[in-house]
Amino acid sequence: MKSLIIAEKPELGRAIAKAIDGPDKEVHGVIVKKNVVITWAYGHLLRLAEPDEYDPKYKKWNKEDLPICFDNWKLVPDGSKKDRVQQIITLMQDCDQIIHAGDPDDEGQFLIDEILDYAKNTKPVKRVYINDNTPSNIKKAFHQLIDNDDKLRAVGRSAYARAVADYVVGINYSRLYSLALRRKGMSVGRVQSPTLGLIVTRDELIDHHKKQKYYEMEVQGDVEKQETTITFALKPKNDLLDDGKHILSQKIMQDMCDDILKEPHRKMKVDEKLMDVKPPLPFNLAKLQAHMNTKYGFDLSKTDAITQTLRDKYQAITYNRSDSQYLKEEHFTEAPQVLTHVMKKLNETYPVDYKIHSECFNDKYVTAHHAIIPTMSDFNIAALLPDERKVYEEICRQYIMQFLPPVKKRQVSAVIPTEYGDLKATSTFILDEGYKQYFKNNKEEKEDNEEVDTGKFDLPKGNYDVSLHDGIVNEKETNPPKRYTQASLIKDMTSIAKYVEDKEIKEILKKKDKDKKGENGSIGTSATRSQIVETLIKRGYVQMKGKNIISTQLGKDFYHLLPEEIKKADLTAKWWVIQEDIKEGNADVSTLVQSVLDAFTPHLKENLSNLKAGGEVPIDDDREAIGVCPVCGNKIVENSKGYGCVNYRNGCKFAIWKDDQFFKNIHKDVSKPMAEKLLKDKYCLVKLMEQEEEVVKILQLGVRNGRAVYRLLDKK
């Protein structure tokens, strides 16, 4: 029997080939081994058909045509992927059975099922679940094949339903509000709009913040027979707080301080606890993007693109768009070999202890994917560009940490009960720096419940007599929340449930992510979040100011115009419930789509003619884009003098000038392919003459004060 294995991605297809005995020979994305043929998709090879592909009339946007919806949304080959689709169909015709090797999640099921359906396949199909590309795991998975029956296909249909519903939302709401506002390019989305809402809400909290004075108390205490003085801070009882957080009256706080000091002789209890602070878990994509944004200022899409290069071109890391921070026990077994290889490649040595069993090694927390870690690939690390090397090194070091000891702390706490609350002091001592002595520059966020030291003191556990004196009432001011960075935004996208007021919706969002460690009531996926942020910038709804991402007037106005069902994360929760019903056979695609239409249709009757959204001058430029503006996210087009941003009327200064003095100095004209490469990858290779010898250097593109800047680096 001749079998065709269709994997979701090239690296999985190649890993399957290596797990099957016999020599490998890959030709045009196909590997033949005995009676097995292995090929793969490149993500989704099919897309939902555009409305005008059903009827040309939809090319023109008219309110009278809304809502646009079809009984059966067609899937068609996606542009350049047509040849790949046809190649797989030809392979299907020459086999006896097909083995579906999509990722073991909803999207993975749908991704291969859609190819089978498009090809009108009648051959028997088996399903293999592979969530780890190690040879032993792959061999084990192929001994556990199951039929790709209707129960499994229902899982794929739920993903198809979500894709269709997202499309129906995007097409109808975007057209309705673009027409109402008489502005091209206004876009609405299930994930995009709540993400915009996070930024708008944060900015308005900052803009409307009024500083509020509040008061805190400090009291000095002499510990009898110990020659020790401790500074205590009052933690008031909850019923004394004016706004749930603070005491706003100086007089009330002063009266409390005076009352406490009327009885200066108090009893104090001292406790201590020993704490092990373990290294942070290996990266998933969201954590890696946040880390690279915080440490190096990389935007989300840049880190995403670099990980794709590390995976596809160099096979240097495992699957890069993972939402998991956990690993299989098999990775623990393989770690000595992998990390010996990695440390040699990095030319770095750490005192790793392979007996340390990090909590990241847990089979039950690995679902469709596992954490991003380095591989045994024997690629040339010198071939990596500087930014690629930074990402690779951070992934490696985060994995190396798992085999280093924790930071050991001893925390001493002193508490004096009073009628107004506890007077409390804490003091922390580092007993052993553990992994941090090797990774001092790794910034880790302080936990919400982490104690803040009030001053150094050290006493054994026990009860003591204390004499209080010198009470001070300190005046402070409330601070607004911090502006979003791309790092903090992506973190909130993975836990948006904490901002949801509706208890039922909040619980549904959390339930949706119950099997995903590192995601807790999220919107979007690891693969789409950076695209969402890019879209918000491109549409002019938000802009980057330094590291901060800030909503524009257009973004604020547009967000407030949107109906409630679109601007909140509720839609993701409600859809998830219907998708679960689809998986169980209790609903179908039309159920989810109808829920969208039921919410949308009433808006067609509303008078939207007076709607306005301020902000930028509308951009109407149909010239071909050669890239995306790194400043504002709009398109870059070619003109006679260079390659400039179409958003120049709104003040965007970015351009790559053909006659720039920098390029004249290196004797290099700026060709269109060169500009495209600079815009896409932020670098290109250039050949220069140095002392009558031709050398290749790296030309790096950067941005300073909204303008293009360049530098040359040696290619090493």
C-alpha positions in Angstrom: 0.0 0.0 0.0 1.4 3.4 -1.0 0.8 6.1 1.5 1.0 9.9 1.1 1.8 11.9 4.2 0.7 15.5 4.1 2.4 17.5 6.9 1.4 21.0 7.9 4.9 22.5 7.6 8.2 21.7 5.9 10.1 21.1 9.1 7.6 18.5 10.2 7.6 16.8 6.8 11.4 16.6 7.0 11.3 15.3 10.6 8.9 12.6 9.6 11.2 11.6 6.7 14.2 11.3 9.1 12.2 9.1 11.5 11.4 6.6 8.7 14.3 4.2 7.9 16.0 4.8 4.6 17.9 7.5 2.7 16.4 11.0 2.3 16.2 12.8 -1.1 14.0 15.9 -1.3 12.9 17.0 -4.8 10.6 20.1 -5.1 9.2 19.6 -1.6 8.6 15.9 -1.9 10.5 13.1 -0.2 10.0 9.4 -1.3 10.9 6.6 1.0 9.9 3.0 0.0 6.1 3.0 -0.2 5.8 6.4 1.6 5.6 9.8 -0.1 6.0 12.8 2.2 5.0 16.3 1.3 3.7 19.4 3.1 1.7 22.6 3.0 3.2 26.0 3.9 0.5 27.0 6.3 -2.9 27.6 4.6 -2.7 26.9 0.9 -6.3 28.0 0.4 -8.1 31.2 1.2 -11.8 32.2 1.4 -12.9 33.7 -1.9 -13.4 37.4 -2.2 -17.0 38.7 -2.6 -16.3 39.9 -6.2 -15.2 36.3 -7.1 -18.8 35.4 -6.5 -20.3 38.4 -8.3 -18.3 41.3 -9.9 -20.8 43.8 -8.5 -19.2 43.5 -5.0 -16.0 45.1 -6.3 -17.8 48.4 -5.7 -18.8 49.1 -2.1 -22.5 49.8 -1.8 -24.6 49.9 1.4 -27.5 48.3 -0.5 -25.5 45.1 -1.0 -25.0 44.6 2.7 -24.9 42.2 4.5 -22.7 40.2 2.1 -22.9 36.5 3.0 -23.0 33.2 1.0 -24.5 29.9 1.8 -21.3 28.1 1.1 -18.1 30.1 1.3 -15.6 28.8 -1.3 -12.0 28.1 -0.6 -9.6 28.8 -3.5 -5.8 28.5 -3.9 -4.0 31.4 -2.4 -2.1 33.2 -5.2 1.4 31.8 -5.6 0.4 28.6 -3.7 -1.7 27.4 -6.7 1.2 25.2 -8.0 1.7 23.6 -4.6 -2.0 22.7 -4.4 -1.9 21.1 -7.8 1.3 19.2 -6.9 -0.4 17.7 -3.8 -3.5 16.8 -5.8 -1.3 15.0 -8.3 0.4 13.1 -5.5 -3.0 12.2 -4.0 -4.1 10.6 -7.3 -1.1 8.2 -7.2 -1.5 6.8 -3.7 -3.7 4.3 -1.9 -4.2 6.1 1.4 -3.5 9.6 2.8 -2.1 10.3 6.2 -3.2 13.7 7.6 -0.3 15.2 9.6 -1.7 18.6 10.4 -0.9 20.1 13.9 -3.0 18.5 16.7 -5.3 21.5 17.1 -8.4 23.0 15.4 -6.4 25.0 12.8 -4.1 22.0 12.0 -7.1 19.8 11.4 -8.8 22.4 9.1 -5.6 23.2 7.2 -5.2 19.7 5.7 -8.9 18.9 5.6 -9.4 21.9 3.3 -6.9 20.5 0.8 -8.6 17.1 0.8 -12.0 18.7 0.3 -10.8 21.0 -2.5 -9.3 18.0 -4.3 -12.6 16.1 -3.8 -10.6 13.3 -2.2 -12.2 9.8 -2.0 -9.1 7.9 -0.8 -9.1 6.6 2.8 -7.5 9.1 5.2 -5.7 8.4 8.5 -4.9 11.0 11.1 -1.5 11.2 13.0 -1.0 13.5 16.0 2.6 14.8 16.3 3.3 17.5 18.8 7.0 16.8 19.1 9.4 16.4 16.2 11.8 14.0 18.0 12.3 10.8 16.0 11.1 8.5 18.9 7.9 10.5 19.3 7.2 10.5 15.6 7.7 6.7 15.4 5.4 6.3 18.3 2.7 8.5 16.8 2.7 6.5 13.5 1.8 3.4 15.6 -1.3 5.2 16.8 -3.0 6.2 13.5 -6.7 6.7 13.7 -9.4 7.3 11.0 -9.9 10.9 10.0 -13.6 10.4 10.6 -16.4 12.9 10.8 -15.8 13.4 14.6 -12.2 14.6 13.8 -13.4 16.6 10.8 -15.9 18.5 13.0 -12.9 19.9 14.9 -11.6 21.3 11.5 -15.1 22.6 10.7 -15.1 24.7 13.9 -11.9 26.4 12.7 -13.5 26.9 9.3 -16.5 28.4 10.9 -14.4 30.9 12.8 -12.5 31.8 9.6 -15.8 32.4 7.8 -17.3 34.4 10.7 -14.2 36.6 10.9 -14.5 37.2 7.2 -18.2 38.1 7.4 -17.4 40.5 10.3 -14.5 42.1 8.4 -16.3 42.5 5.1 -19.6 43.9 6.4 -18.6 46.1 9.3 -15.6 47.5 7.4 -17.7 48.4 4.4 -20.5 49.8 6.4 -18.3 52.2 8.4 -16.1 53.1 5.5 -19.2 54.1 3.6 -20.7 56.0 6.5 -17.5 57.9 7.2 -16.7 58.3 3.6 -13.2 57.2 4.2 -11.4 54.3 2.4 -9.7 51.5 4.3 -11.6 51.6 7.6 -11.3 48.1 9.0 -13.0 46.2 11.7 -12.2 42.8 13.2 -13.0 40.5 16.0 -9.5 40.7 17.4 -8.3 43.9 15.9 -11.1 46.1 17.4 -10.8 44.9 21.1 -7.0 45.3 20.7 -7.5 48.9 19.6 -9.8 49.2 22.6 -7.0 48.2 25.0 -4.8 51.0 23.6 -7.6 53.7 23.4 -8.8 52.9 27.0 -5.3 53.0 28.4 -4.5 56.4 26.6 -7.8 57.9 27.8 -7.1 56.9 31.4 -3.7 58.7 31.0 -5.2 61.7 29.2 -8.0 62.2 31.8 -5.9 61.3 34.8 -6.2 63.8 37.6 -3.5 63.5 40.2 -5.0 62.5 43.6 -3.1 63.1 46.8 -3.0 60.3 49.2 -1.2 59.5 52.4 1.0 56.8 53.9 2.4 56.3 57.3 5.9 55.3 58.5 6.8 54.6 62.1 10.2 53.9 63.7 10.4 51.1 66.2 13.2 50.2 68.6 13.4 46.4 69.2 14.1 46.0 72.9 17.3 44.1 73.8 18.4 43.9 70.2 19.9 47.3 69.4 17.8 47.3 66.2 15.6 50.0 64.8 13.0 49.1 62.1 11.0 51.3 59.8 7.4 50.1 59.6 4.7 51.0 57.1 1.0 50.9 57.9 -1.1 48.5 55.8 -4.6 50.0 56.6 -7.6 47.8 57.0 -9.7 47.7 53.8 -12.7 49.5 55.3 -10.5 52.5 56.0 -9.5 52.9 52.3 -11.3 55.8 50.6 -10.9 54.4 47.0 -10.2 50.8 47.7 -6.4 51.5 47.6 -5.6 54.7 49.5 -6.4 57.0 52.4 -7.0 60.4 50.9 -7.3 62.5 54.1 -4.1 63.8 55.6 -5.9 64.6 58.9 -7.3 61.0 59.2 -3.9 59.5 58.6 -2.3 61.9 61.1 -4.9 61.1 63.7 -4.3 57.4 63.2 -0.6 57.9 63.5 -1.0 59.9 66.7 -3.3 57.2 68.2 -0.8 54.5 67.4 2.0 56.4 69.1 -0.2 56.9 72.2 0.6 53.3 73.0 4.2 53.0 71.9 5.0 49.7 73.6 3.8 47.0 71.3 4.3 43.3 70.6 6.0 42.3 67.3 6.1 39.0 65.6 9.0 38.1 63.3 8.8 35.3 60.7 11.1 34.3 58.0 10.8 32.2 54.8 13.3 30.7 52.5 12.4 31.2 48.8 13.7 29.7 45.6 13.2 31.9 42.6 13.3 29.6 39.6 14.4 30.7 36.1 11.6 31.9 33.8 10.2 29.2 31.6 11.5 28.8 28.0 9.9 31.2 25.5 6.7 30.9 23.6 6.3 33.4 20.7 4.5 36.0 22.8 7.0 35.9 25.6 9.9 36.1 23.1 8.4 39.0 21.2 7.8 40.9 24.5 11.4 40.1 25.7 13.0 41.3 22.4 10.9 44.4 22.4 11.9 45.3 26.0 15.5 44.4 25.7 16.4 45.4 22.1 13.4 47.5 20.9 12.5 44.9 18.2 8.9 45.3 17.0 6.7 42.2 17.2 6.7 41.5 13.5 10.5 41.7 13.3 11.0 39.0 16.0 8.3 36.9 14.3 10.1 37.2 10.9 13.6 36.4 12.4 12.3 33.3 14.1 10.8 32.2 10.8 14.3 32.6 9.2 16.0 30.7 12.1 13.5 27.9 11.7 13.2 27.6 7.9 16.6 28.7 6.7 18.8 27.3 9.4 16.6 24.8 11.3 18.2 26.4 14.4 15.1 26.4 16.6 11.9 24.4 17.0 8.5 25.5 15.8 8.5 29.3 16.2 4.8 30.3 16.6 4.2 28.2 19.6 1.8 29.4 22.4 3.4 26.9 24.9 6.2 27.4 27.4 6.4 23.7 28.3 8.4 20.7 26.9 8.1 16.9 26.8 10.1 14.6 29.1 11.9 13.5 26.0 13.4 17.0 25.7 14.8 16.5 29.3 16.5 13.3 28.2 18.0 15.0 25.1 19.0 18.2 26.8 22.7 17.2 27.6 23.3 16.5 23.9 21.4 19.6 22.7 23.0 22.1 25.2 26.5 20.8 24.8 26.0 21.4 21.0 24.5 24.9 21.7 27.1 26.1 24.2 29.9 25.1 21.8 28.1 27.0 19.0 27.7 30.1 21.2 31.3 29.7 22.5 29.8 30.1 26.0 30.1 27.8 29.0 27.7 27.5 31.9 27.8 25.2 34.9 24.6 23.4 33.9 23.3 20.6 36.0 21.3 18.1 34.0 19.9 16.5 37.2 17.8 19.7 37.7 14.3 18.9 36.5 12.7 22.2 35.6 8.9 22.5 35.8 8.9 23.3 32.1 9.3 19.5 31.4 5.7 18.4 31.8 4.0 16.2 29.1 0.5 17.1 30.2 1.1 20.8 29.5 2.3 20.2 25.9 -0.7 20.3 23.5 -0.3 21.2 19.8 3.1 22.7 20.3 5.9 23.0 22.8 8.2 25.8 23.9 10.7 27.4 21.5 14.2 25.9 22.1 17.4 25.4 20.0 18.0 22.3 18.0 21.0 20.2 17.1 21.2 21.8 13.7 24.8 22.2 12.6 24.4 25.5 10.8 27.1 28.2 10.5 26.3 30.7 13.3 28.7 33.2 11.7 26.1 33.4 8.8 23.5 34.9 11.1 22.9 38.6 10.8 23.4 40.6 14.0 19.7 40.8 14.9 19.2 37.1 14.0 22.0 36.2 16.3 20.5 38.2 19.2 17.2 36.3 18.9 18.9 32.9 18.6 21.1 33.6 21.6 18.2 34.7 23.8 16.3 31.5 22.9 19.4 29.4 23.8 20.1 31.2 27.0 16.5 30.9 28.2 16.7 27.2 27.7 20.2 26.9 29.3 18.7 28.6 32.4 16.5 25.6 33.1 19.6 23.7 34.2 21.0 26.3 36.5 20.1 26.6 40.2 17.4 29.0 41.4 18.1 32.3 43.2 17.9 31.5 46.9 16.4 34.2 49.1 15.7 34.6 52.8 12.9 37.0 53.6 12.4 38.3 57.2 9.0 40.0 58.0 8.0 41.9 61.1 4.4 42.6 61.9 2.8 44.7 64.7 -1.0 44.5 64.9 -2.8 47.8 65.5 -6.5 48.8 65.6 -6.0 50.5 62.2 -4.2 47.6 60.5 -0.8 46.0 60.6 2.5 47.9 60.8 4.7 45.8 58.6 8.4 45.6 57.5 10.2 43.2 55.3 13.8 42.6 54.5 15.2 40.3 51.9 18.6 38.7 51.7 20.1 37.0 48.7 21.7 33.7 49.9 22.7 32.5 46.4 22.4 34.4 43.1 21.8 31.1 41.3 21.1 31.5 37.6 21.1 35.3 37.8 24.9 35.5 38.4 25.2 34.3 34.7 22.2 36.2 33.3 22.2 39.6 35.1 20.8 41.5 32.1 17.6 39.5 31.8 14.8 41.7 32.9 12.0 40.0 34.7 8.8 41.6 35.8 8.1 41.8 39.5 5.2 39.7 40.6 2.1 41.6 41.7 2.2 40.1 45.2 6.0 40.4 45.7 6.9 42.2 48.9 8.9 45.4 48.7 11.7 45.8 51.2 11.2 48.6 53.7 14.8 48.6 55.0 17.4 46.2 56.1 17.0 44.5 59.4 17.7 40.9 60.5 16.2 39.1 63.5 15.6 35.5 64.3 12.0 34.2 64.3 10.1 35.0 67.4 8.1 37.5 69.5 9.7 40.8 70.5 8.8 44.0 72.5 9.0 47.2 70.4 9.0 50.8 71.4 7.4 53.0 68.6 8.4 56.6 68.0 8.8 59.2 65.2 5.6 58.6 63.2 5.7 60.3 59.8 2.8 60.9 57.4 4.0 61.0 53.8 2.1 62.8 51.0 2.1 61.0 47.7 0.3 61.4 44.4 -1.4 58.7 42.2 0.2 58.0 38.9 -1.6 57.3 35.6 -1.1 53.8 34.1 1.9 53.5 31.8 1.6 53.8 28.0 1.5 50.5 26.1 4.7 49.2 24.5 4.4 46.4 22.0 5.7 44.1 24.8 3.0 45.1 27.3 0.3 45.1 24.7 1.0 41.5 23.5 1.0 40.5 27.2 -2.4 41.9 27.7 -3.7 40.3 24.5 -2.8 36.9 26.1 -4.8 37.8 29.2 -7.5 40.3 28.1 -10.0 38.5 30.4 -8.8 40.5 33.3 -10.4 43.6 31.8 -13.7 42.0 31.1 -16.5 43.0 33.5 -19.1 40.4 32.6 -18.3 37.5 34.9 -19.8 34.9 32.5 -17.7 36.2 29.5 -14.6 36.3 31.7 -15.0 32.7 32.7 -15.6 31.5 29.2 -12.4 33.3 28.0 -10.4 31.6 30.7 -12.1 28.2 30.0 -11.1 28.6 26.4 -7.4 28.7 27.4 -7.6 26.1 30.2 -5.1 23.8 28.4 -2.8 26.6 27.4 -0.2 27.5 30.0 0.9 31.1 29.4 -2.4 32.2 28.0 -5.2 33.2 30.3 -8.3 34.5 28.6 -6.7 35.6 25.4 -7.6 37.1 22.0 -5.7 36.3 18.8 -3.1 33.6 18.3 0.7 33.5 18.4 0.7 33.6 14.6 -1.7 36.6 14.2 -1.0 39.0 17.1 1.9 40.8 15.4 -0.2 41.2 12.2 -3.0 42.7 14.2 -0.7 45.3 15.7 0.8 46.0 12.2 -2.7 46.5 10.8 -3.6 49.0 13.5 -0.5 51.0 12.7 -1.1 50.7 8.9 -4.7 51.9 9.2 -3.6 55.0 11.2 -5.5 53.9 14.3 -2.3 53.9 16.4 1.2 55.1 16.0 4.6 54.4 17.5 6.2 57.2 19.6 9.6 55.8 20.7 8.8 52.5 22.4 5.2 53.5 23.2 2.2 52.6 21.0 -0.4 55.3 21.2 -3.9 55.7 19.7 -4.4 58.5 17.2 -7.4 60.8 17.1 -8.8 58.7 14.2 -8.3 55.5 16.3 -10.1 56.9 19.3 -13.0 58.4 17.3 -13.4 55.2 15.3 -13.3 52.9 18.3 -16.0 54.9 20.0 -18.2 54.7 16.9 -18.2 50.9 16.9 -21.1 48.9 18.3 -20.6 47.2 21.6 -20.6 43.6 20.1 -17.5 44.4 18.1 -15.4 46.5 20.5 -15.1 44.0 23.3 -13.6 40.6 23.7 -17.1 39.1 24.3 -17.3 38.0 20.7 -14.3 35.7 21.0 -16.0 34.1 24.1 -19.4 33.7 22.5 -17.9 32.2 19.3 -15.8 29.8 21.3 -19.0 28.3 22.8 -20.6 27.8 19.4 -17.3 26.3 18.1 -17.4 23.8 20.9 -21.0 22.9 19.8 -19.8 22.5 16.2 -17.1 20.0 17.5 -19.8 18.0 19.3 -22.1 18.0 16.3 -24.7 20.2 18.0 -24.2 23.2 15.6 -22.8 23.9 12.2 -21.0 26.7 10.4 -24.3 28.5 9.6 -25.0 28.8 13.4 -21.9 30.9 13.9 -22.3 33.0 10.8 -26.0 33.6 11.6 -25.0 35.0 15.0 -22.8 37.5 13.2 -25.6 38.5 10.8 -28.1 38.8 13.7 -25.8 41.3 15.4 -24.9 43.2 12.2 -28.3 43.6 10.4 -29.9 46.1 12.8 -27.1 48.6 12.1 -28.2 48.8 8.5 -31.3 50.6 9.7 -29.4 53.1 11.8 -28.8 56.6 10.5 -25.0 56.7 10.3 -24.8 59.8 8.0 -23.6 62.1 10.8 -20.8 59.9 11.9 -17.4 61.5 11.9 -13.9 60.4 12.8 -11.2 63.0 13.1 -7.5 62.7 12.8 -5.4 62.3 9.7 -6.0 63.3 6.2 -7.4 60.3 4.2 -4.8 58.6 2.1 -5.9 57.8 -1.4 -2.9 56.5 -3.3 -3.2 53.5 -5.6 0.5 53.3 -6.6 2.2 49.9 -6.1 3.6 49.4 -2.6 7.3 48.4 -2.4 7.2 48.0 1.4 5.8 49.2 4.7 6.8 52.4 6.3 8.7 51.6 9.6 7.4 54.9 11.1 3.6 54.9 10.5 2.9 51.5 8.9 1.5 53.0 5.6 2.9 51.9 2.2 6.1 53.1 0.7 5.9 53.9 -3.1 8.5 54.8 -5.7 8.8 58.3 -7.1 11.4 60.2 -9.1 13.5 61.2 -6.1 13.3 58.0 -4.1 11.0 55.8 -2.1 8.7 57.6 0.2 5.7 57.2 2.5 2.2 57.9 1.2 1.4 59.4 4.6 3.6 62.5 4.0 0.5 64.8 4.1 0.1 63.8 7.7 3.6 64.6 8.5 5.4 61.3 8.0 9.0 62.2 7.1 10.3 58.7 6.2 11.9 58.2 2.8 14.8 56.5 1.2 16.2 59.2 -1.2 18.0 58.0 -4.3 20.5 60.9 -4.1 21.2 60.5 -0.3 24.8 61.6 0.5 25.3 58.3 2.4 24.8 56.3 -0.8 26.9 58.6 -2.8 29.8 58.0 -0.4 29.6 54.3 -0.7 29.2 54.5 -4.5 26.0 52.6 -4.6 22.8 53.7 -6.3 19.6 52.8 -4.5 17.8 50.3 -6.8 14.2 49.3 -6.3 15.1 45.7 -5.2 17.6 47.2 -2.7 15.0 49.5 -1.2 12.5 46.6 -1.0 15.1 44.5 0.8 15.9 47.3 3.3 12.2 47.9 4.0 11.4 44.2 4.5 14.4 43.0 6.5 16.0 46.3 7.7 19.3 45.3 6.0 20.7 44.3 2.6 24.2 43.2 1.4 26.3 45.7 -0.6 29.5 45.3 -2.6 32.1 48.0 -2.0 35.6 48.7 -3.3 38.1 49.0 -0.5 41.8 49.4 -1.5 41.1 47.9 -4.9 39.5 44.9 -3.4 35.8 44.1 -3.6 34.2 43.4 -0.1 30.7 42.6 0.9 29.2 44.5 3.8 25.8 44.6 5.6 23.9 47.9 5.1 21.5 48.4 8.0 18.4 50.6 7.9 17.3 52.4 11.0 15.0 55.3 12.0 15.9 58.4 14.0 13.4 61.2 14.5 11.1 59.7 11.8 13.8 59.7 9.2 15.9 56.9 7.6 19.5 56.4 8.9 22.0 53.9 7.8 25.2 52.2 8.9 27.6 49.7 7.4 28.7 46.5 9.2 31.3 44.0 8.4 29.9 40.7 7.2 31.4 38.1 9.6 
